[in-house]
Amino acid sequence: MQARIKWVQDATFLGESGSGHAVVMDGPPDAGGRNLGPRPMEMLLMGMGGCTAFDVVMILKKARQAVSDCVVELSAERAETAPKVFTHIHVHFIVKGKDMKEAQVKRAVELSAEKYCSASIMLSKAVEISHDYEIIEE
């Protein structure tokens, strides 16, 4: 896997993925940015969220659950002083579908956290991560 980050100006950077996609990252105005895109740490948090959401949906589909929507809400706490690393991340899944089995949703979340989500598992080596979920019946 590869990525390339190019400084554009001030606190604005263009990230290019090895798969050919691009994203703008920028800092807040008080750090010289123009607030044109997410901060790098926000990208890290979104990457983890995307990784675990992908896993949970795929696991539920393989379990023949009629999942129609999955939203992952992440909240992170950071250290007060530099380096301002994440100290705790909470992951809340909102899974929607017809006749969803709670045991299947719980298992999908656990499998993602413990076995499949590379981003979550990597971050869990340094950050406390908690999970919960809710199921919305259609």
N, CA and C atoms as a LAMMPS dump frame, in Angstrom:
ITEM: TIMESTEP
0
ITEM: NUMBER OF ATOMS
414
ITEM: BOX BOUNDS ff ff ff
-5.0000000000000000e+02 5.0000000000000000e+02
-5.0000000000000000e+02 5.0000000000000000e+02
-5.0000000000000000e+02 5.0000000000000000e+02
ITEM: ATOMS id mol type element x y z
1 1 1 N 0.847 -1.17 0
2 1 2 C 0 0 0
3 1 3 C 0.891 1.231 0
4 2 1 N 0.494 2.212 -0.784
5 2 2 C 1.272 3.435 -0.866
6 2 3 C 0.362 4.642 -0.796
7 3 1 N 0.937 5.758 -0.419
8 3 2 C 0.243 7.038 -0.415
9 3 3 C 1.273 8.127 -0.645
10 4 1 N 0.792 9.249 -1.092
11 4 2 C 1.678 10.392 -1.346
12 4 3 C 0.981 11.631 -0.804
13 5 1 N 1.699 12.444 -0.073
14 5 2 C 1.149 13.68 0.473
15 5 3 C 1.935 14.836 -0.119
16 6 1 N 1.231 15.788 -0.716
17 6 2 C 1.876 16.943 -1.354
18 6 3 C 1.406 18.214 -0.651
19 7 1 N 2.367 19.011 -0.221
20 7 2 C 2.048 20.295 0.381
21 7 3 C 1.537 21.215 -0.716
22 8 1 N 0.379 21.836 -0.503
23 8 2 C -0.205 22.75 -1.479
24 8 3 C 0.194 24.182 -1.137
25 9 1 N -0.165 24.62 0.057
26 9 2 C 0.237 25.933 0.571
27 9 3 C -0.204 26.049 2.016
28 10 1 N 0.407 26.946 2.746
29 10 2 C 0.073 27.179 4.151
30 10 3 C -0.036 25.858 4.9
31 11 1 N -1.246 25.499 5.388
32 11 2 C -1.438 24.236 6.114
33 11 3 C -2.314 23.274 5.308
34 12 1 N -2.309 23.426 3.977
35 12 2 C -3.12 22.59 3.09
36 12 3 C -2.241 21.553 2.393
37 13 1 N -2.695 20.298 2.434
38 13 2 C -1.975 19.186 1.829
39 13 3 C -2.936 18.352 1
40 14 1 N -2.439 17.778 -0.078
41 14 2 C -3.229 16.882 -0.907
42 14 3 C -2.695 15.473 -0.707
43 15 1 N -3.567 14.594 -0.221
44 15 2 C -3.202 13.193 -0.047
45 15 3 C -3.684 12.396 -1.245
46 16 1 N -2.792 11.599 -1.809
47 16 2 C -3.146 10.746 -2.944
48 16 3 C -2.893 9.293 -2.563
49 17 1 N -3.911 8.471 -2.73
50 17 2 C -3.782 7.056 -2.385
51 17 3 C -3.17 6.284 -3.548
52 18 1 N -2.614 5.148 -3.236
53 18 2 C -2.049 4.292 -4.263
54 18 3 C -3.09 3.802 -5.253
55 19 1 N -4.369 3.813 -4.846
56 19 2 C -5.448 3.379 -5.732
57 19 3 C -5.98 4.509 -6.605
58 20 1 N -5.339 5.682 -6.513
59 20 2 C -5.677 6.767 -7.419
60 20 3 C -6.707 7.766 -6.925
61 21 1 N -6.96 7.806 -5.636
62 21 2 C -7.932 8.753 -5.086
63 21 3 C -7.214 9.866 -4.338
64 22 1 N -7.867 11.013 -4.261
65 22 2 C -7.24 12.168 -3.611
66 22 3 C -8.17 12.775 -2.567
67 23 1 N -7.561 13.373 -1.561
68 23 2 C -8.306 14.059 -0.516
69 23 3 C -7.477 15.26 -0.05
70 24 1 N -8.166 16.345 0.204
71 24 2 C -7.513 17.547 0.716
72 24 3 C -7.542 17.496 2.235
73 25 1 N -6.402 17.77 2.859
74 25 2 C -6.328 17.911 4.313
75 25 3 C -5.882 19.336 4.59
76 26 1 N -6.446 19.934 5.623
77 26 2 C -6.1 21.319 5.925
78 26 3 C -6.183 21.543 7.427
79 27 1 N -5.516 22.573 7.861
80 27 2 C -5.53 22.95 9.263
81 27 3 C -6.531 24.063 9.515
82 28 1 N -6.763 24.364 10.781
83 28 2 C -7.668 25.461 11.132
84 28 3 C -6.997 26.811 10.846
85 29 1 N -7.796 27.848 10.718
86 29 2 C -7.226 29.174 10.451
87 29 3 C -6.167 29.616 11.469
88 30 1 N -6.345 29.251 12.744
89 30 2 C -5.365 29.681 13.749
90 30 3 C -4.017 28.981 13.601
91 31 1 N -3.962 27.965 12.725
92 31 2 C -2.693 27.295 12.443
93 31 3 C -2.23 27.576 11.016
94 32 1 N -2.835 28.59 10.399
95 32 2 C -2.437 28.964 9.05
96 32 3 C -3.219 28.28 7.944
97 33 1 N -4.21 27.483 8.313
98 33 2 C -5.02 26.792 7.317
99 33 3 C -6.226 27.611 6.89
100 34 1 N -6.944 27.062 5.921
101 34 2 C -8.168 27.717 5.451
102 34 3 C -9.394 26.831 5.682
103 35 1 N -9.215 25.776 6.475
104 35 2 C -10.313 24.877 6.814
105 35 3 C -10.954 24.265 5.568
106 36 1 N -10.121 23.866 4.604
107 36 2 C -10.615 23.324 3.333
108 36 3 C -10.869 21.818 3.369
109 37 1 N -10.424 21.151 4.423
110 37 2 C -10.594 19.703 4.489
111 37 3 C -10.369 19.22 5.904
112 38 1 N -10.532 17.922 6.104
113 38 2 C -10.327 17.368 7.439
114 38 3 C -8.867 17.453 7.875
115 39 1 N -8.681 17.442 9.179
116 39 2 C -7.343 17.411 9.751
117 39 3 C -6.784 15.998 9.602
118 40 1 N -5.475 15.835 9.608
119 40 2 C -4.897 14.493 9.497
120 40 3 C -5.389 13.52 10.57
121 41 1 N -5.548 13.967 11.813
122 41 2 C -6.038 13.067 12.863
123 41 3 C -7.504 12.692 12.625
124 42 1 N -8.278 13.608 12.04
125 42 2 C -9.65 13.268 11.673
126 42 3 C -9.651 12.201 10.577
127 43 1 N -8.7 12.3 9.65
128 43 2 C -8.583 11.289 8.593
129 43 3 C -8.287 9.916 9.199
130 44 1 N -7.424 9.9 10.207
131 44 2 C -7.093 8.65 10.884
132 44 3 C -8.344 8.047 11.524
133 45 1 N -9.125 8.88 12.202
134 45 2 C -10.352 8.424 12.844
135 45 3 C -11.371 7.949 11.795
136 46 1 N -11.516 8.692 10.708
137 46 2 C -12.444 8.284 9.651
138 46 3 C -11.985 6.992 8.983
139 47 1 N -10.679 6.822 8.824
140 47 2 C -10.158 5.592 8.246
141 47 3 C -10.513 4.381 9.096
142 48 1 N -10.374 4.528 10.399
143 48 2 C -10.754 3.442 11.299
144 48 3 C -12.251 3.168 11.199
145 49 1 N -13.042 4.224 11.15
146 49 2 C -14.492 4.055 11.043
147 49 3 C -14.9 3.365 9.753
148 50 1 N -14.27 3.741 8.656
149 50 2 C -14.567 3.11 7.378
150 50 3 C -14.176 1.646 7.362
151 51 1 N -13.049 1.337 7.958
152 51 2 C -12.552 -0.037 8.023
153 51 3 C -13.525 -0.923 8.803
154 52 1 N -13.937 -0.483 9.969
155 52 2 C -14.817 -1.306 10.8
156 52 3 C -16.231 -1.363 10.234
157 53 1 N -16.712 -0.28 9.626
158 53 2 C -18.043 -0.296 9.006
159 53 3 C -18.08 -1.309 7.87
160 54 1 N -17.042 -1.313 7.061
161 54 2 C -16.937 -2.266 5.955
162 54 3 C -17.029 -3.7 6.488
163 55 1 N -16.239 -3.987 7.524
164 55 2 C -16.245 -5.326 8.107
165 55 3 C -17.629 -5.726 8.601
166 56 1 N -18.253 -4.862 9.387
167 56 2 C -19.539 -5.195 9.995
168 56 3 C -20.591 -5.467 8.926
169 57 1 N -20.649 -4.628 7.896
170 57 2 C -21.628 -4.852 6.819
171 57 3 C -21.349 -6.175 6.112
172 58 1 N -20.093 -6.444 5.777
173 58 2 C -19.765 -7.688 5.079
174 58 3 C -20.078 -8.921 5.941
175 59 1 N -19.761 -8.857 7.224
176 59 2 C -20.035 -9.979 8.123
177 59 3 C -21.538 -10.214 8.231
178 60 1 N -22.318 -9.136 8.358
179 60 2 C -23.771 -9.278 8.45
180 60 3 C -24.365 -9.841 7.166
181 61 1 N -23.847 -9.409 6.024
182 61 2 C -24.334 -9.945 4.751
183 61 3 C -24.025 -11.434 4.637
184 62 1 N -22.804 -11.819 5.031
185 62 2 C -22.436 -13.24 4.98
186 62 3 C -23.295 -14.071 5.926
187 63 1 N -23.771 -13.441 7.013
188 63 2 C -24.64 -14.128 7.971
189 63 3 C -26.103 -14.077 7.517
190 64 1 N -26.319 -13.605 6.293
191 64 2 C -27.657 -13.506 5.687
192 64 3 C -28.608 -12.611 6.475
193 65 1 N -28.041 -11.56 7.051
194 65 2 C -28.863 -10.565 7.73
195 65 3 C -29.278 -9.518 6.704
196 66 1 N -30.511 -9.057 6.793
197 66 2 C -31.048 -8.09 5.822
198 66 3 C -30.672 -6.668 6.238
199 67 1 N -29.379 -6.399 6.276
200 67 2 C -28.896 -5.075 6.661
201 67 3 C -29.127 -4.096 5.511
202 68 1 N -29.696 -2.929 5.836
203 68 2 C -29.96 -1.927 4.806
204 68 3 C -29.171 -0.64 5.025
205 69 1 N -28.621 -0.476 6.225
206 69 2 C -27.853 0.735 6.509
207 69 3 C -26.939 0.475 7.693
208 70 1 N -25.807 1.136 7.679
209 70 2 C -24.875 1.048 8.804
210 70 3 C -24.169 2.395 8.92
211 71 1 N -24.326 3.014 10.068
212 71 2 C -23.648 4.273 10.361
213 71 3 C -22.742 4.024 11.554
214 72 1 N -21.519 4.516 11.469
215 72 2 C -20.581 4.384 12.589
216 72 3 C -20.244 5.788 13.067
217 73 1 N -20.57 6.052 14.316
218 73 2 C -20.25 7.343 14.932
219 73 3 C -19.057 7.132 15.852
220 74 1 N -17.996 7.891 15.624
221 74 2 C -16.783 7.759 16.418
222 74 3 C -16.554 9.03 17.223
223 75 1 N -16.139 8.856 18.453
224 75 2 C -15.724 10.008 19.255
225 75 3 C -14.38 9.653 19.871
226 76 1 N -13.476 10.608 19.815
227 76 2 C -12.121 10.356 20.302
228 76 3 C -11.696 11.432 21.283
229 77 1 N -10.974 10.997 22.295
230 77 2 C -10.35 11.915 23.243
231 77 3 C -8.866 11.926 22.939
232 78 1 N -8.265 13.103 23.1
233 78 2 C -6.84 13.239 22.808
234 78 3 C -6.097 13.749 24.033
235 79 1 N -4.811 13.461 24.074
236 79 2 C -3.952 13.953 25.146
237 79 3 C -3.932 15.478 25.111
238 80 1 N -3.779 16.067 26.27
239 80 2 C -3.78 17.533 26.389
240 80 3 C -2.517 18.177 25.813
241 81 1 N -1.392 17.45 25.901
242 81 2 C -0.123 18.017 25.458
243 81 3 C 0.464 17.195 24.31
244 82 1 N 1.382 17.792 23.6
245 82 2 C 2.018 17.134 22.457
246 82 3 C 2.851 15.952 22.922
247 83 1 N 2.853 14.866 22.23
248 83 2 C 2.03 14.634 21.057
249 83 3 C 0.581 14.366 21.467
250 84 1 N -0.342 15.013 20.802
251 84 2 C -1.761 14.919 21.176
252 84 3 C -2.393 13.662 20.568
253 85 1 N -1.895 12.527 21.049
254 85 2 C -2.364 11.232 20.558
255 85 3 C -3.778 10.96 21.048
256 86 1 N -4.451 10.045 20.378
257 86 2 C -5.745 9.59 20.869
258 86 3 C -5.509 8.804 22.158
259 87 1 N -6.339 9.053 23.163
260 87 2 C -6.255 8.301 24.415
261 87 3 C -7.437 7.351 24.557
262 88 1 N -8.554 7.676 23.943
263 88 2 C -9.732 6.81 23.966
264 88 3 C -10.56 7.068 22.713
265 89 1 N -11.045 6.001 22.113
266 89 2 C -11.939 6.106 20.964
267 89 3 C -13.169 5.271 21.275
268 90 1 N -14.341 5.873 21.096
269 90 2 C -15.588 5.119 21.251
270 90 3 C -16.236 4.991 19.877
271 91 1 N -16.646 3.773 19.558
272 91 2 C -17.247 3.463 18.264
273 91 3 C -18.685 3.019 18.504
274 92 1 N -19.629 3.767 17.93
275 92 2 C -21.051 3.451 18.081
276 92 3 C -21.614 3.098 16.714
277 93 1 N -22.112 1.864 16.586
278 93 2 C -22.701 1.385 15.342
279 93 3 C -24.208 1.558 15.394
280 94 1 N -24.786 2.078 14.326
281 94 2 C -26.238 2.14 14.168
282 94 3 C -26.548 1.292 12.94
283 95 1 N -27.098 0.11 13.197
284 95 2 C -27.341 -0.861 12.139
285 95 3 C -28.847 -0.941 11.904
286 96 1 N -29.223 -0.836 10.642
287 96 2 C -30.633 -0.845 10.283
288 96 3 C -30.905 -2.019 9.355
289 97 1 N -32.052 -2.675 9.561
290 97 2 C -32.422 -3.779 8.691
291 97 3 C -33.71 -4.429 9.132
292 98 1 N -34.092 -5.433 8.394
293 98 2 C -35.335 -6.156 8.667
294 98 3 C -35.009 -7.468 9.38
295 99 1 N -35.677 -7.705 10.5
296 99 2 C -35.506 -8.937 11.28
297 99 3 C -34.039 -9.187 11.647
298 100 1 N -33.36 -8.131 12.026
299 100 2 C -31.955 -8.257 12.414
300 100 3 C -31.853 -9.016 13.744
301 101 1 N -30.912 -9.941 13.82
302 101 2 C -30.676 -10.688 15.052
303 101 3 C -29.588 -9.98 15.841
304 102 1 N -29.911 -9.626 17.077
305 102 2 C -28.945 -8.901 17.902
306 102 3 C -27.647 -9.686 18.074
307 103 1 N -27.735 -10.985 18.232
308 103 2 C -26.522 -11.801 18.406
309 103 3 C -25.607 -11.685 17.193
310 104 1 N -26.182 -11.583 16.006
311 104 2 C -25.38 -11.454 14.781
312 104 3 C -24.699 -10.086 14.717
313 105 1 N -25.423 -9.043 15.107
314 105 2 C -24.836 -7.696 15.11
315 105 3 C -23.707 -7.631 16.129
316 106 1 N -23.958 -8.141 17.32
317 106 2 C -22.934 -8.15 18.375
318 106 3 C -21.689 -8.899 17.897
319 107 1 N -21.896 -10.045 17.286
320 107 2 C -20.777 -10.857 16.806
321 107 3 C -20.01 -10.142 15.695
322 108 1 N -20.724 -9.467 14.799
323 108 2 C -20.068 -8.725 13.712
324 108 3 C -19.18 -7.618 14.274
325 109 1 N -19.682 -6.899 15.259
326 109 2 C -18.896 -5.827 15.89
327 109 3 C -17.657 -6.423 16.57
328 110 1 N -17.84 -7.522 17.285
329 110 2 C -16.712 -8.167 17.971
330 110 3 C -15.672 -8.695 16.982
331 111 1 N -16.134 -9.351 15.92
332 111 2 C -15.187 -9.885 14.929
333 111 3 C -14.387 -8.774 14.261
334 112 1 N -15.06 -7.667 13.95
335 112 2 C -14.346 -6.546 13.353
336 112 3 C -13.277 -6.033 14.312
337 113 1 N -13.659 -5.825 15.569
338 113 2 C -12.744 -5.255 16.563
339 113 3 C -11.589 -6.183 16.906
340 114 1 N -11.851 -7.487 16.928
341 114 2 C -10.856 -8.428 17.427
342 114 3 C -10.084 -9.183 16.344
343 115 1 N -10.638 -9.247 15.108
344 115 2 C -10.004 -10.093 14.112
345 115 3 C -9.768 -9.433 12.754
346 116 1 N -10.706 -8.619 12.27
347 116 2 C -10.645 -8.18 10.877
348 116 3 C -10.228 -6.733 10.627
349 117 1 N -10.626 -5.803 11.461
350 117 2 C -10.354 -4.391 11.163
351 117 3 C -8.907 -4.044 11.503
352 118 1 N -8.077 -4.004 10.48
353 118 2 C -6.65 -3.72 10.668
354 118 3 C -6.431 -2.393 11.381
355 119 1 N -7.204 -1.381 11.015
356 119 2 C -7.029 -0.056 11.615
357 119 3 C -7.363 -0.082 13.103
358 120 1 N -8.488 -0.682 13.46
359 120 2 C -8.882 -0.756 14.875
360 120 3 C -7.881 -1.551 15.69
361 121 1 N -7.476 -2.675 15.146
362 121 2 C -6.557 -3.552 15.876
363 121 3 C -5.205 -2.87 16.06
364 122 1 N -4.73 -2.183 15.036
365 122 2 C -3.468 -1.462 15.146
366 122 3 C -3.577 -0.348 16.196
367 123 1 N -4.634 0.442 16.119
368 123 2 C -4.797 1.541 17.073
369 123 3 C -5.008 1.032 18.498
370 124 1 N -5.641 -0.134 18.646
371 124 2 C -5.919 -0.663 19.992
372 124 3 C -4.64 -0.998 20.75
373 125 1 N -3.503 -1.086 20.047
374 125 2 C -2.224 -1.342 20.712
375 125 3 C -1.777 -0.131 21.538
376 126 1 N -2.328 1.048 21.204
377 126 2 C -1.915 2.266 21.89
378 126 3 C -3.076 3.076 22.465
379 127 1 N -4.296 2.733 22.073
380 127 2 C -5.463 3.53 22.448
381 127 3 C -6.539 2.615 23.019
382 128 1 N -7.196 3.064 24.07
383 128 2 C -8.346 2.321 24.587
384 128 3 C -9.508 2.541 23.627
385 129 1 N -10.104 1.448 23.153
386 129 2 C -11.218 1.544 22.207
387 129 3 C -12.413 0.808 22.787
388 130 1 N -13.556 1.466 22.779
389 130 2 C -14.793 0.834 23.235
390 130 3 C -15.801 0.844 22.092
391 131 1 N -16.748 -0.086 22.156
392 131 2 C -17.745 -0.248 21.103
393 131 3 C -19.126 -0.432 21.715
394 132 1 N -20.129 0.034 21.026
395 132 2 C -21.501 -0.359 21.317
396 132 3 C -22.296 -0.257 20.025
397 133 1 N -23.539 -0.668 20.077
398 133 2 C -24.341 -0.679 18.854
399 133 3 C -25.818 -0.511 19.215
400 134 1 N -26.564 -0.114 18.213
401 134 2 C -28.017 -0.105 18.319
402 134 3 C -28.547 -0.647 17.005
403 135 1 N -29.705 -1.267 17.084
404 135 2 C -30.336 -1.855 15.918
405 135 3 C -31.648 -1.141 15.676
406 136 1 N -31.855 -0.704 14.455
407 136 2 C -33.115 -0.065 14.071
408 136 3 C -33.83 -1.005 13.11
409 137 1 N -35.003 -1.463 13.532
410 137 2 C -35.807 -2.369 12.71
411 137 3 C -36.561 -1.582 11.647
412 138 1 N -36.607 -2.142 10.476
413 138 2 C -37.376 -1.51 9.387
414 138 3 C -38.802 -2.01 9.437
